[in-house]
Amino acid sequence: MSIEPQPMQNLLQQARSQNPGPLFSRRDFLKTTGSGFGGMALLAMLAGETRAEPHYPARAKRVIQIFCPGGMSHVDTFDYKPTLEKRAGQPFDPDGKLQFFASKPGNCQPGYWKFQQHGESGLWMSDLFPKLANCIDDMSFIYSMHSKTALHGPACFMMNTGFTLPGFPSMGAWVTYGLGSEAEDLPAFVVLPDPRGLPPGGIINWGAGFLPAVHQATTLDTSNPRQPIADLFPPDDFAEKTQQSEKAGLDFLQKLNRLHQQSRSGNSELDARIKAYEMAARLQLSAPEVTDLGSETKATRALYDVDHPEIGPFGRQCLLARRLAERGVRFVQIYCGAENTTAKKIRPNWDSHEDLVRDHGYWGAVLDTGAAALLQDLKQRGMLDDTLVICTTEFGRQPAGQGKQSKGRDHNAGAFTSWLAGGGIKGGVGYGATDELGFKAVESPAYSYDLHATALHLLGIDHTKLTYYHNGIERRLTDVHGHVIQELLS
């Protein structure tokens, strides 16, 4: 049985036949007209037409964050430890007093890749990242990052939301709450999950928490440019039948939604749902265009290596992030890697407990190509100056070997490295330090709070003033902590 579309006049007549009285009572009329200005303000806010006033001039207009879930090893990538090389093969803990996350410490294991100095800055980077090494003078490194937990899920939550517990707003949600959107036909906050799977903790990592639900991220499927958002388009046969009356039906539906919403002004999920439906209609035109990489030049596609069977998926994510950024999307988060479950049987993972050379060797080539291409592409287009790029993981890995053959590394919440570029960042700078073996952050230790405070500062936001009242507390992304790392600012 098919349902034929009805014109709006028929729907109104049907409503009147079921309710012979007036469609709206006098009370409804007064309530509707009396709250008209509030409704107009709400519409403007939801459409991104109103902006919060920045606390001071912004250096960055937008953020692209690369997140590597699983725990990237700092001592194999960015944090060179010559003393660890000298102690190779010696017991890391001769007294046997330490306990790592899932194992007792093995012997000291230096980085599996050779480290070299690069660029005018002379900063060290391992040979795992030959392409990123060419960008080192545009990058700043926080060597002294550490976390409150060595569990993947809570540590991912902390890096994304500032809290180890689920249910708090993500950084992207806070940024769009504070600054709104510059894009009319695209979401303000977009997440590009790894096509291989979700990170530990799943979609909670980019949730809106207790903020208005309209600040929840929209996920795009980079592997399917024709249908980048699930169920965005109706079936072809249905679309043909409804094409003529589609606009009238949508207009009528919008009126009903708004009338329903006006008496439920405190329901942010309803506001977000209405906004999502309206955005979906616009996305039917904008999403296929932005996700279609066919318009990019051969040189650009080659830079990101989008046709490579293994490197290509992340390259497409990075290229799409650039396309979203240049169209006004405020915050784009890219995931490089998925949760370490059955996927490890098919492909390696950053969570390298058994074979770090295999796992990091695979993902290192993926990250190196996509991230380097993104930095170079943004720079040659003049976008790096006002686009803040962040790359981080949730924690690091231990300087000692792990596993049956001591070829892996255990979790290390005490030390890891994050890097930033563009958007007011001073390139070629290293901040903080770990001890001589890379076991623990000892000089200027930094939490996610400090990284978040610095990012918000570059966006023109004072992290102590971006708050939301919830359950009797003025909540903020940085909780009651955090400071701007001035040494990283240009």
VEXNUDO-256670 format. One line per field, with one value per residue (C-alpha): chain; residue in one letter; z, y, x. Coordinates in pm, whole numbers, plus 50000, padded with zeros to 5 digits. Layout:
<rs>
chain	c(A_...)
res	c(a_...)
z	c(Z_...)
y	c(Y_...)
x	c(X_...)
</rs>
This chain:
<rs>
chain	c(A_A_A_A_A_A_A_A_A_A_A_A_A_A_A_A_A_A_A_A_A_A_A_A_A_A_A_A_A_A_A_A_A_A_A_A_A_A_A_A_A_A_A_A_A_A_A_A_A_A_A_A_A_A_A_A_A_A_A_A_A_A_A_A_A_A_A_A_A_A_A_A_A_A_A_A_A_A_A_A_A_A_A_A_A_A_A_A_A_A_A_A_A_A_A_A_A_A_A_A_A_A_A_A_A_A_A_A_A_A_A_A_A_A_A_A_A_A_A_A_A_A_A_A_A_A_A_A_A_A_A_A_A_A_A_A_A_A_A_A_A_A_A_A_A_A_A_A_A_A_A_A_A_A_A_A_A_A_A_A_A_A_A_A_A_A_A_A_A_A_A_A_A_A_A_A_A_A_A_A_A_A_A_A_A_A_A_A_A_A_A_A_A_A_A_A_A_A_A_A_A_A_A_A_A_A_A_A_A_A_A_A_A_A_A_A_A_A_A_A_A_A_A_A_A_A_A_A_A_A_A_A_A_A_A_A_A_A_A_A_A_A_A_A_A_A_A_A_A_A_A_A_A_A_A_A_A_A_A_A_A_A_A_A_A_A_A_A_A_A_A_A_A_A_A_A_A_A_A_A_A_A_A_A_A_A_A_A_A_A_A_A_A_A_A_A_A_A_A_A_A_A_A_A_A_A_A_A_A_A_A_A_A_A_A_A_A_A_A_A_A_A_A_A_A_A_A_A_A_A_A_A_A_A_A_A_A_A_A_A_A_A_A_A_A_A_A_A_A_A_A_A_A_A_A_A_A_A_A_A_A_A_A_A_A_A_A_A_A_A_A_A_A_A_A_A_A_A_A_A_A_A_A_A_A_A_A_A_A_A_A_A_A_A_A_A_A_A_A_A_A_A_A_A_A_A_A_A_A_A_A_A_A_A_A_A_A_A_A_A_A_A_A_A_A_A_A_A_A_A_A_A_A_A_A_A_A_A_A_A_A_A_A_A_A_A_A_A_A_A_A_A_A_A_A_A_A_A_A_A_A_A_A_A_A_A_A_A_A_A_A_A_A_A_A_A_A_A_A_A_A_A_A_A_A_A_A_A_A_A)
res	c(m_s_i_e_p_q_p_m_q_n_l_l_q_q_a_r_s_q_n_p_g_p_l_f_s_r_r_d_f_l_k_t_t_g_s_g_f_g_g_m_a_l_l_a_m_l_a_g_e_t_r_a_e_p_h_y_p_a_r_a_k_r_v_i_q_i_f_c_p_g_g_m_s_h_v_d_t_f_d_y_k_p_t_l_e_k_r_a_g_q_p_f_d_p_d_g_k_l_q_f_f_a_s_k_p_g_n_c_q_p_g_y_w_k_f_q_q_h_g_e_s_g_l_w_m_s_d_l_f_p_k_l_a_n_c_i_d_d_m_s_f_i_y_s_m_h_s_k_t_a_l_h_g_p_a_c_f_m_m_n_t_g_f_t_l_p_g_f_p_s_m_g_a_w_v_t_y_g_l_g_s_e_a_e_d_l_p_a_f_v_v_l_p_d_p_r_g_l_p_p_g_g_i_i_n_w_g_a_g_f_l_p_a_v_h_q_a_t_t_l_d_t_s_n_p_r_q_p_i_a_d_l_f_p_p_d_d_f_a_e_k_t_q_q_s_e_k_a_g_l_d_f_l_q_k_l_n_r_l_h_q_q_s_r_s_g_n_s_e_l_d_a_r_i_k_a_y_e_m_a_a_r_l_q_l_s_a_p_e_v_t_d_l_g_s_e_t_k_a_t_r_a_l_y_d_v_d_h_p_e_i_g_p_f_g_r_q_c_l_l_a_r_r_l_a_e_r_g_v_r_f_v_q_i_y_c_g_a_e_n_t_t_a_k_k_i_r_p_n_w_d_s_h_e_d_l_v_r_d_h_g_y_w_g_a_v_l_d_t_g_a_a_a_l_l_q_d_l_k_q_r_g_m_l_d_d_t_l_v_i_c_t_t_e_f_g_r_q_p_a_g_q_g_k_q_s_k_g_r_d_h_n_a_g_a_f_t_s_w_l_a_g_g_g_i_k_g_g_v_g_y_g_a_t_d_e_l_g_f_k_a_v_e_s_p_a_y_s_y_d_l_h_a_t_a_l_h_l_l_g_i_d_h_t_k_l_t_y_y_h_n_g_i_e_r_r_l_t_d_v_h_g_h_v_i_q_e_l_l_s)
z	c(50000_49906_50082_49844_49960_50048_49992_50300_50246_50283_50604_50749_50649_50806_51129_51133_51073_51372_51586_51475_51719_51653_51581_51850_52164_52273_52539_52275_52052_52331_52433_52074_51996_52336_52293_51932_51992_52204_51924_51675_51901_51939_51564_51516_51784_51644_51296_51423_51345_51696_51837_52186_52222_52247_52564_52361_51997_51861_51683_51553_51392_51393_51526_51360_51617_51537_51810_51818_52060_52206_52355_52115_52248_52311_52342_51989_51825_51965_52303_52245_52541_52486_52844_52761_52476_52715_52952_52682_52809_53173_53424_53436_53801_53961_54303_54171_54349_54051_53892_53550_53436_53327_53389_53590_53430_53190_53062_52935_52570_52371_52077_51791_51534_51506_51625_51433_51467_51205_51076_51202_51550_51575_51752_51763_51586_51511_51160_51203_51076_50778_50630_50955_51014_50725_50914_51249_51247_51231_51526_51902_52135_52491_52615_52971_52916_53166_53259_53574_53450_53243_53134_52769_52805_53101_52959_52624_52811_53002_52687_52516_52801_53092_53309_53342_53387_53093_53051_53031_52722_52475_52377_52039_52210_52443_52152_51951_52264_52314_51956_51745_51381_51069_50839_50734_50568_50767_51135_51364_51511_51288_51384_51134_51307_51182_50919_51101_51417_51713_51982_52343_52497_52158_52070_52429_52332_52118_52312_52434_52790_52986_52729_52500_52278_51964_52035_51988_51703_51364_51238_50871_50697_50479_50309_50155_49986_49839_50183_50432_50700_50770_50644_50515_50187_50140_49911_49542_49483_49779_49679_49332_49474_49724_49514_49416_49762_49960_50030_50136_50364_50521_50579_50745_50958_51066_51181_51387_51537_51637_51797_51989_52096_52222_52516_52598_52593_52856_52651_52476_52314_52138_52020_51894_51717_51534_51445_51326_51092_50950_50911_50747_50474_50402_50431_50147_49924_50114_50250_49916_49776_50066_50087_49714_49680_49302_49259_49420_49191_49127_49313_49623_49616_49580_49871_50099_49925_49923_49685_49896_50042_50396_50417_50204_50458_50701_50413_50304_50660_50669_50325_50421_50742_50533_50310_50613_50773_50465_50453_50804_51027_51368_51511_51324_51508_51320_51473_51368_51494_51665_51985_52039_52016_51744_51496_51611_51453_51121_51158_51422_51680_51868_52182_52129_52414_52209_51898_51887_51564_51383_51537_51539_51209_51051_51217_51199_50818_50828_51064_50903_50555_50649_50918_50715_50410_50621_50759_50416_50247_50508_50490_50112_50115_50382_50628_50884_51030_51165_51194_51514_51455_51759_51764_52079_52228_52568_52737_52651_52683_52919_52849_52934_52726_52770_52635_52590_52373_52532_52197_52331_52582_52866_52929_53084_53230_53365_53034_52672_52402_52226_51945_51807_51494_51335_51482_51688_51787_51785_51568_51653_52030_52292_52632_52947_52983_53111_53319_53152_53069_52965_53257_53415_53338_53566_53413_53379_53396_53188_53194_52937_53127_53014_52653_52653_52821_52558_52270_52404_52455_52090_51997_52202_52501_52867_52987_53335_53192_52952_53199_53214_53530_53592_53911_54131_53982_53725_53506_53257_53021_53247_53570_53837_53681_53381_53265_52925_52813_52714_52590_52293_52174_51890)
y	c(50000_50340_50664_50949_51294_51541_51917_52138_52252_51892_51849_52166_52056_51717_51883_52103_51803_51624_51940_52158_52433_52693_52553_52780_52911_53276_53165_52985_53295_53526_53280_53242_53614_53704_53469_53560_53759_53477_53233_53459_53479_53101_53053_53292_53116_52771_52889_53015_53377_53497_53466_53485_53783_53660_53759_53889_53886_53533_53394_53090_53071_52694_52371_52044_51781_51445_51187_50862_50628_50338_50507_50621_50559_50888_50721_50579_50896_51243_51209_51114_50944_50871_50738_50473_50362_50335_50118_49892_49537_49628_49575_49884_49818_49618_49621_49478_49736_49883_49758_49884_49889_49525_49382_49396_49608_49427_49542_49895_49917_50221_50353_50108_50383_50602_50962_51257_51635_51825_52176_52501_52424_52106_51923_51544_51310_50942_50799_50665_51006_51110_51336_51507_51573_51819_52015_52023_52398_52456_52223_52270_51973_51924_51650_51651_51545_51295_51154_51059_50707_50430_50289_50362_50472_50709_50845_50919_51091_51302_51416_51495_51634_51709_51438_51064_50994_50987_51244_51566_51791_51738_52013_52049_52098_52363_52549_52562_52657_52948_53064_52929_52842_53016_52761_52804_52464_52249_52154_52354_52039_51742_51413_51180_50840_50588_50372_50064_50130_50359_50462_50336_50485_50527_50831_50965_51110_51376_51420_51745_51620_51866_52145_52209_51903_52114_52114_51737_51650_51528_51225_51186_50861_50934_50596_50673_51017_50953_50888_51056_51071_50767_50797_51149_51081_50910_50604_50694_50576_50776_51084_51084_51073_51351_51585_51822_51861_51830_52202_52254_51951_52062_52413_52278_52036_52320_52524_52233_52169_52533_52549_52232_52371_52708_52548_52337_52596_52415_52098_52132_51788_51904_52219_52006_51764_52045_52197_51858_51815_52162_52102_51766_51938_52169_51884_51702_51963_52054_51718_51537_51837_51869_51494_51452_51460_51422_51797_51798_51806_51497_51662_51717_51363_51231_51446_51279_50940_50889_50592_50384_50083_50131_50493_50625_50611_50845_51060_51107_51203_51470_51605_51620_51803_52072_52100_52132_52392_52613_52603_52742_52435_52543_52215_51899_51594_51311_50967_50779_50426_50238_50042_49749_49464_49204_49465_49387_49044_49217_49526_49648_49910_50191_49979_49788_49537_49254_49388_49761_49754_49592_49812_50151_50071_50040_50339_50553_50548_50628_50924_51052_51079_51230_51472_51601_51648_51840_52078_52137_52182_52428_52623_52658_52775_53037_52860_52742_53091_53081_52703_52537_52176_51949_51589_51383_51040_50951_50835_50706_50376_50244_50261_49889_49586_49385_49062_48709_48829_49177_49337_49547_49826_49865_50169_50475_50744_50927_51056_51119_51382_51604_51848_52161_52373_52685_52920_53130_52848_52918_52650_52459_52470_52196_52240_52038_51716_51361_51196_51051_50725_50872_50713_51021_51390_51585_51933_52149_51855_51924_51777_51796_52107_52299_52185_52282_52618_52699_52601_52809_53104_53091_53095_53413_53240_53267_52907_53024_53224_52966_52807_52636_52603_52239_52063_52356_52397_52637_52373_52435_52232_52270_52192_52397_52352_52454_52734_52874_52750_53085_52929_52779_53104_53308)
x	c(50000_50141_50061_49996_50110_49835_49848_49859_49496_49374_49572_49420_49069_49129_49243_48930_48700_48849_48825_48530_48632_48899_49243_49393_49228_49255_49505_49713_49697_49818_50089_50205_50216_50356_50648_50705_51020_51160_51082_51255_51558_51559_51543_51833_52033_51968_52057_52390_52306_52389_52737_52877_53105_53469_53649_53944_54064_54081_54385_54195_53852_53817_53970_54065_54152_54309_54251_54453_54270_54462_54765_55037_55386_55567_55908_55872_55745_55820_55996_56360_56529_56902_56935_56677_56903_57199_56996_56853_56804_56854_56569_56350_56266_56549_56380_56055_55841_55654_55335_55236_54873_54852_55200_55517_55790_56020_56358_56423_56320_56437_56240_56201_56263_56569_56528_56668_56662_56468_56408_56550_56419_56622_56340_56355_56116_56141_56169_55816_55698_55917_55648_55550_55921_55906_55639_55817_55882_55505_55438_55458_55487_55365_55599_55464_55104_54962_54622_54434_54367_54522_54185_54108_53745_53785_54114_53946_53663_53916_54095_53766_53555_53791_53632_53693_53322_53080_52806_53007_53015_53296_53536_53366_53029_53176_53334_53012_52817_53053_53102_52817_52867_52991_52822_52460_52414_52656_52672_52898_53057_53142_53308_53474_53502_53752_53579_53712_53511_53437_53689_53670_53357_53192_52984_52996_53334_53164_52841_52684_52637_52422_52466_52170_52146_52183_52560_52589_52827_52712_52902_52991_53077_53379_53354_53014_53005_52659_52509_52748_52478_52263_51904_51963_51780_51442_51417_51413_51054_50924_51122_50963_50610_50669_50879_50595_50443_50766_50812_50451_50468_50794_50661_50348_50553_50778_50478_50346_50690_50730_50385_50465_50802_50677_50499_50804_51081_51287_51325_51661_51629_51313_51491_51778_51545_51368_51702_51828_51530_51579_51952_51883_51685_51979_52228_52056_52217_52535_52656_52699_52885_53129_53197_53250_53628_53609_53637_53983_54287_54497_54783_54569_54432_54786_54904_54649_54699_54322_54335_54573_54385_54522_54636_54350_54064_54242_54365_54003_53910_54182_54092_53725_53822_53991_53684_53456_53683_53692_53310_53276_53247_53373_53509_53609_53734_53906_53962_54275_54215_53935_53881_54113_53862_53823_53946_54300_54270_54221_54437_54685_54593_54770_54711_55035_55065_55217_55388_55454_55655_55363_55095_55267_55429_55086_54921_55233_55223_54852_54886_55205_55054_54718_54835_55131_54907_54655_54919_55074_54736_54610_54935_54943_54580_54651_54422_54677_54707_54351_54296_54415_54524_54556_54679_54661_54609_54460_54784_55129_55313_55577_55952_55987_55897_55575_55435_55564_55850_55875_55783_55495_55445_55194_54970_55132_54907_55210_55345_55251_55292_55037_55117_54952_54996_54850_54591_54834_55071_55445_55602_55918_55861_55877_55710_55763_55959_55944_56216_56525_56345_56009_55826_55672_55611_55844_55886_55573_55328_55015_54668_54391_54277_54585_54552_54184_54250_54513_54287_53998_54234_54336_53966_53920_53758_53858_53819_53717_53424_53282_53040_52702_52494_52405_52291_52388_52737_52877_53040_53318_53537_53842_53651_53836_54179_54383_54607_54698_55040_55184_55509_55322_55168_55318)
</rs>
